[in-house]
């Protein structure tokens, strides 16, 4: 069984790379011959490059399976032109914001319809988390050929995280994101919702503080801070990039990840392995894990509900928080890299059998 893995630039997410390696895949850029990603060009020129790349896909005819990281059009064009043969399985891994954007028509009416059409052309669809899977089912109109995947930390990291068990007797909230000065990432990571929701919660708990880890840029950070009250800004701490995340998990009381379509954020999984309760939005893929522990920590993707859920959590007694901590750690227990990789190999086995090569 030969597998080609077509991914974006500058590289695929390292976790997605590891999943592809479980299939012993050969790695290629999806625009290997005619680069359009990370290049400024008109929509017409980009479309032309999609077509030119599609013609170059003849070199992939030796492969039984073509695994595509995120929804791309060149493989679909190549299939329609007969360059990718019908006996080759064309598989797309959906592990980003794309399905959420499609479900909310955020690409615009025409582009959303085009994305939905392209998704239906793939033989098999792999979705990170139940949230993404449910969206894909609605778009495709069938559960058949849609597969569930998930992510998790390495076993040694899980073991280290499980020893942390924060006391949960303080008022520190934590978020880890990499958004830089990218408007798109600020939006889909829900940074505005979390900061403004935090401000609402301060009205009842004036000793709260919010710690933000990662690159938050400068321009967007200043813009969002200007929308907050001066008193609120004194409670928000941008710590930049940090290597030792465990220290932050251990010294926090609530993890925040109130995103707009983040498929399966691994920092929220790590936080829960550490025993740090996690507040997520209903549009964050890891809500499935949180819901196994409690309904309390899933909010609407809205500022007001985010703020209210923060307040509800900090109204809990110390005993109630400790009970919740145990539930959270139990709920996340099976979300490990080992189990994720076993599941991914199982998906290939299913695809192989469907393809008649098993």
C-alpha positions in Angstrom: 0.0 0.0 0.0 1.7 3.2 -1.2 0.5 6.5 0.2 1.3 10.1 -1.0 0.7 12.8 1.5 0.0 16.2 -0.1 0.3 19.1 2.4 0.5 22.9 2.6 3.4 25.3 3.1 5.7 26.0 4.8 4.9 22.5 6.1 2.1 20.5 7.6 1.4 20.8 11.3 3.8 18.5 13.1 1.0 16.4 14.6 -0.5 15.9 11.1 2.9 14.9 9.8 3.1 12.2 12.6 -0.3 10.9 11.6 0.7 10.6 7.9 3.9 8.8 9.0 1.7 6.1 10.5 0.6 5.4 6.9 4.3 5.3 5.8 3.4 8.1 3.4 5.7 10.0 1.1 5.5 13.8 1.6 4.9 16.3 -1.1 3.7 19.9 -1.2 0.2 20.1 -2.7 1.6 22.8 -5.0 4.9 21.0 -5.5 5.4 22.2 -9.1 3.6 25.5 -9.2 3.6 27.3 -5.9 0.7 29.5 -5.1 0.6 29.1 -1.3 2.3 32.0 0.7 2.4 33.9 -2.6 0.4 37.1 -3.4 -1.5 36.6 -6.6 -5.0 37.2 -8.1 -7.8 34.7 -7.8 -7.6 34.0 -11.5 -3.8 33.2 -11.3 -4.3 31.1 -8.2 -7.0 29.1 -10.0 -4.6 28.7 -13.0 -1.9 27.3 -10.7 -4.4 24.9 -9.2 -5.0 23.5 -12.7 -1.3 23.4 -13.6 -0.6 21.5 -10.4 -3.4 19.1 -11.2 -1.8 18.2 -14.5 1.5 17.6 -12.6 -0.2 14.9 -10.5 0.5 12.2 -13.1 3.6 11.5 -10.9 1.3 10.2 -8.2 -0.3 7.5 -10.3 2.0 4.9 -8.6 0.2 5.5 -5.3 -2.8 3.6 -4.0 -3.9 6.4 -1.6 -3.5 10.1 -1.9 -3.9 11.7 1.5 -4.5 15.5 1.3 -4.1 17.7 4.3 -7.0 20.1 4.4 -9.4 20.8 1.5 -7.5 21.5 -1.7 -8.8 21.9 -5.3 -5.9 20.6 -7.3 -6.5 16.9 -6.4 -10.2 17.3 -7.3 -9.4 18.8 -10.7 -6.9 16.0 -11.3 -9.6 13.4 -10.5 -12.1 15.1 -12.8 -9.5 15.1 -15.6 -8.7 11.4 -15.1 -5.1 12.2 -13.9 -5.9 10.7 -10.6 -7.5 7.3 -11.4 -10.7 6.0 -10.0 -8.9 3.1 -8.4 -6.8 5.4 -6.4 -8.3 6.5 -3.1 -8.4 10.2 -2.6 -8.6 11.1 1.1 -8.9 14.5 2.7 -7.9 15.2 6.3 -10.0 18.0 7.8 -8.2 19.3 10.8 -8.6 23.1 10.7 -11.2 25.9 10.8 -12.3 25.1 7.2 -15.5 23.1 8.0 -16.7 25.7 10.5 -16.2 28.4 7.9 -18.1 26.4 5.3 -21.0 25.7 7.8 -21.3 29.5 8.5 -20.8 30.6 4.9 -17.8 32.6 6.0 -16.0 32.1 2.7 -18.8 33.9 0.9 -21.7 32.3 -0.9 -20.0 31.2 -4.2 -16.7 30.1 -2.5 -18.6 28.1 0.2 -20.6 26.3 -2.5 -17.3 25.5 -4.3 -15.7 24.2 -1.1 -18.8 22.0 -0.4 -18.7 20.6 -3.9 -15.0 19.9 -3.7 -15.4 18.1 -0.3 -18.0 15.8 -1.9 -15.5 14.7 -4.6 -13.1 13.0 -2.1 -13.6 9.3 -1.7 -12.9 9.4 2.1 -13.0 12.2 4.6 -11.2 12.2 7.9 -12.4 14.7 10.5 -10.7 15.7 13.7 -13.3 15.5 16.4 -17.0 14.9 16.5 -17.8 18.6 15.9 -16.0 18.6 12.5 -17.4 15.2 11.7 -21.0 16.3 12.3 -20.5 19.3 10.0 -19.0 17.1 7.2 -21.9 14.7 7.5 -24.4 17.6 6.9 -22.4 18.9 3.9 -21.9 15.5 2.3 -25.4 14.1 3.3 -24.1 10.8 4.5 -22.1 9.2 7.3 -20.5 6.7 4.9 -16.8 7.3 4.1 -16.4 9.9 6.9 -14.0 8.8 9.6 -13.4 10.2 13.1 -9.9 11.1 14.3 -8.5 12.8 17.3 -5.3 14.1 18.8 -3.4 13.7 22.0 0.0 14.2 23.6 2.8 11.6 23.8 2.6 9.1 26.6 5.6 10.5 28.5 4.1 14.0 28.3 0.8 12.7 29.6 2.5 11.1 32.5 4.3 14.4 33.4 1.1 16.4 33.0 -1.0 14.1 35.2 1.4 14.8 38.1 0.7 18.5 38.0 -2.8 18.7 39.4 -3.1 22.4 40.1 -4.6 23.4 43.5 -7.4 25.4 41.9 -7.6 27.8 44.8 -6.6 30.9 42.9 -8.1 33.1 40.3 -5.7 32.7 37.3 -7.0 32.0 33.8 -4.7 30.7 31.0 -4.7 30.7 27.2 -2.0 29.5 24.9 -2.3 30.7 21.3 -0.1 31.6 18.3 -1.9 34.4 16.5 0.8 37.0 15.8 -0.6 40.1 14.0 -2.8 37.9 11.8 -6.4 39.2 11.8 -7.7 35.8 10.6 -6.1 33.9 13.5 -7.2 36.5 16.1 -10.7 35.9 14.9 -10.9 32.2 14.7 -9.0 31.6 17.9 -11.7 33.8 19.6 -9.2 36.1 21.3 -11.7 38.9 21.4 -14.4 36.7 23.0 -12.0 35.6 25.7 -10.6 39.0 26.6 -14.0 40.7 26.7 -15.6 37.8 28.5 -12.8 38.0 31.0 -13.6 41.7 31.5 -17.3 40.9 32.2 -16.2 38.3 34.8 -14.0 40.9 36.6 -17.1 42.7 37.7 -17.9 39.9 40.1 -14.3 38.6 40.7 -12.0 41.7 40.7 -9.0 39.6 41.6 -9.0 37.5 38.4 -6.0 37.6 36.1 -5.6 36.3 32.6 -2.2 34.9 31.4 -1.7 34.7 27.6 1.2 32.5 26.3 2.4 32.7 22.7 3.0 35.3 20.0 0.1 37.8 20.1 1.9 40.3 17.8 1.7 44.0 18.6 -0.8 45.8 16.4 -3.8 43.6 17.1 -2.8 43.3 20.7 -2.9 47.1 21.1 -6.2 47.4 19.2 -8.0 44.9 21.4 -6.6 46.3 24.7 -7.9 49.8 23.7 -11.4 48.3 23.6 -11.0 47.2 27.3 -11.3 49.3 30.4 -8.0 50.5 31.9 -8.6 48.4 35.0 -9.1 45.3 32.9 -5.7 45.8 31.1 -4.0 45.6 34.5 -5.2 42.1 34.9 -4.0 40.8 31.5 -0.5 39.5 31.2 1.1 38.7 27.8 4.0 36.3 28.6 5.2 35.6 25.0 6.6 32.3 23.9 7.4 29.9 26.7 9.1 26.5 26.6 7.9 25.3 30.1 4.1 25.2 29.6 3.8 22.7 32.5 4.6 25.5 35.0 1.7 27.5 33.7 -0.7 24.6 33.7 0.3 23.9 37.3 -0.2 27.5 38.5 -3.5 28.2 36.8 -7.1 27.7 37.8 -9.0 27.7 34.5 -7.9 27.2 30.9 -9.7 29.2 28.2 -10.2 28.1 24.6 -13.3 29.9 23.3 -12.7 29.6 19.6 -14.6 30.0 16.3 -14.1 26.6 14.7 -10.7 25.4 16.1 -10.8 21.8 15.1 -9.0 20.0 18.0 -6.7 22.3 19.9 -4.1 20.2 21.7 -3.3 22.7 24.4 -6.8 22.2 25.8 -6.2 18.5 25.8 -2.9 19.0 27.6 -4.5 21.3 30.2 -7.1 18.6 31.0 -4.5 15.9 31.3 -2.9 18.2 33.9 -6.1 18.4 35.8 -6.8 22.0 34.8 -10.5 22.5 33.9 -11.0 23.9 30.5 -13.7 26.3 29.3 -14.4 25.9 25.5 -16.9 27.2 23.1 -19.6 25.1 21.5 -17.6 25.7 18.2 -14.3 24.2 19.6 -13.7 20.6 18.6 -12.4 19.5 22.1 -15.9 20.3 23.5 -16.5 16.6 23.2 -13.9 15.9 25.9 -15.2 18.7 28.2 -18.8 17.4 27.8 -17.8 14.0 29.1 -16.9 15.8 32.4 -19.4 18.6 32.6 -21.8 20.9 30.8 -20.7 23.8 32.9 -17.6 24.6 30.9 -19.0 24.7 27.3 -20.2 28.2 26.4 -21.9 29.8 23.4 -19.4 31.4 21.0 -20.4 34.8 22.5 -18.7 37.3 24.8 -21.6 37.4 27.3 -21.9 33.7 27.8 -18.1 33.3 28.0 -18.1 35.9 30.9 -21.0 34.2 32.6 -19.4 30.7 32.4 -16.2 32.1 33.9 -18.2 33.5 36.8 -20.1 30.2 37.3 -16.9 28.3 37.5 -15.3 30.6 40.1 -18.5 30.4 42.2 -17.7 26.7 42.8 -16.4 25.7 46.1 -12.9 24.2 46.4 -14.4 20.8 46.9 -16.6 21.2 43.8 -13.5 22.2 41.7 -11.5 19.2 42.9 -14.4 16.9 42.0 -14.5 18.6 38.6 -10.7 18.2 38.2 -11.0 14.4 38.7 -13.9 14.2 36.1 -11.8 16.2 33.6 -8.8 14.0 34.0 -10.9 10.9 33.6 -12.7 12.3 30.5 -9.4 13.0 28.7 -7.6 9.8 29.7 -7.9 8.1 26.3 -6.8 11.1 24.3 -3.2 10.3 23.8 -0.8 10.1 20.8 -0.6 6.3 21.0 -4.4 5.9 20.8 -4.6 8.6 18.1 -2.1 6.8 15.9 -3.8 3.4 16.4 -7.1 5.0 15.3 -5.4 6.5 12.3 -4.0 3.1 11.2 -7.4 1.6 11.7 -8.8 4.2 9.3 -6.2 3.2 6.6 -7.2 -0.4 7.2 -10.9 0.4 6.5 -10.0 2.5 3.4 -7.8 -0.3 2.1 -10.6 -2.9 2.5 -13.1 -0.6 0.8 -10.5 -0.1 -2.0 -10.3 -3.9 -2.5 -6.6 -4.0 -1.5 -7.0 -5.4 2.0 
